[in-house]
Amino acid sequence: MVDAVSGGALMDKTPATVRHLISNMASNTQQFRIRGGAGTSRVVSEVGIVNNLCLENQLTELTSLVRQLAVGHHQQVAQ
C-alpha cells in the first residue's frame, strides 16, 4: 500500500520523505475514515500499519545514528 502511494519502493526514499509520506497517509486516513461498520476496522488497521511503519523508520534512524557514533568513537580511539 505504501509503495503504491509513494510511487516506488519505500526503501528507496530518504527518511524525511518517508516521514512526510506516512504523515500524509495518516492525515488522509483520519480525514476520510468512515464512522461505524466494517470501514472502521479497516481504518484502524491502516492507522496501525502507518504507526508500525513510523516506528520501523525511527528504529532504522536510531540504528544508523548508533552506527555513526560507534564508528566515530572507534576512529577517535584509533588516533
C-alpha positions as CSV (number, residue, x, y, z in Angstrom):
1,M,0.0,0.0,0.0
2,V,2.7,2.5,1.0
3,D,4.9,1.6,-2.0
4,A,2.0,2.3,-4.4
5,V,1.3,5.7,-2.7
6,S,4.9,6.7,-2.8
7,G,5.4,6.0,-6.5
8,G,8.0,3.3,-5.9
9,A,9.8,1.2,-3.3
10,L,9.6,2.8,0.2
11,M,13.2,1.7,0.8
12,D,14.4,4.0,-2.0
13,K,13.2,7.1,-0.2
14,T,15.0,9.3,2.3
15,P,13.9,9.1,5.9
16,A,12.5,12.6,5.7
17,T,10.5,11.7,2.6
18,V,9.2,8.6,4.3
19,R,8.1,10.5,7.4
20,H,6.3,13.1,5.2
21,L,4.6,10.3,3.2
22,I,3.4,8.5,6.3
23,S,2.3,11.7,7.9
24,N,0.2,12.5,4.9
25,M,-1.3,9.0,4.8
26,A,-2.2,9.2,8.5
27,S,-3.9,12.6,7.9
28,N,-5.8,11.3,4.9
29,T,-6.9,8.2,6.8
30,Q,-8.2,10.3,9.7
31,Q,-9.9,12.8,7.3
32,F,-11.7,10.3,5.1
33,R,-12.4,7.5,7.6
34,I,-15.9,6.1,7.8
35,R,-17.7,6.1,11.1
36,G,-19.0,2.7,12.3
37,G,-19.4,-0.5,10.4
38,A,-16.7,-2.6,8.7
39,G,-14.9,0.6,7.4
40,T,-13.8,1.4,10.9
41,S,-11.8,-1.7,11.5
42,R,-10.1,-1.2,8.1
43,V,-9.2,2.4,9.1
44,V,-7.9,1.2,12.5
45,S,-5.8,-1.5,10.7
46,E,-4.4,1.1,8.3
47,V,-3.5,3.5,11.1
48,G,-1.8,0.6,12.9
49,I,0.2,-0.1,9.7
50,V,1.2,3.5,9.5
51,N,2.2,3.6,13.2
52,N,4.2,0.4,12.7
53,L,6.0,1.9,9.6
54,C,6.7,5.1,11.6
55,L,8.2,3.0,14.4
56,E,10.3,1.0,12.0
57,N,11.6,4.2,10.4
58,Q,12.5,5.6,13.8
59,L,14.3,2.4,14.7
60,T,16.2,2.5,11.4
61,E,17.3,6.0,12.0
62,L,18.3,5.2,15.6
63,T,20.3,2.2,14.4
64,S,22.0,4.4,11.8
65,L,22.9,7.0,14.4
66,V,24.3,4.4,16.8
67,R,26.5,3.1,14.0
68,Q,27.7,6.6,13.2
69,L,28.5,7.2,16.8
70,A,30.3,3.8,17.2
71,V,32.4,4.4,14.0
72,G,33.3,8.0,15.2
73,H,34.3,6.7,18.6
74,H,36.3,3.9,17.1
75,Q,38.1,6.4,14.9
76,Q,38.9,8.7,17.8
77,V,40.3,5.8,19.9
78,A,42.5,4.6,16.9
79,Q,44.1,8.0,16.6
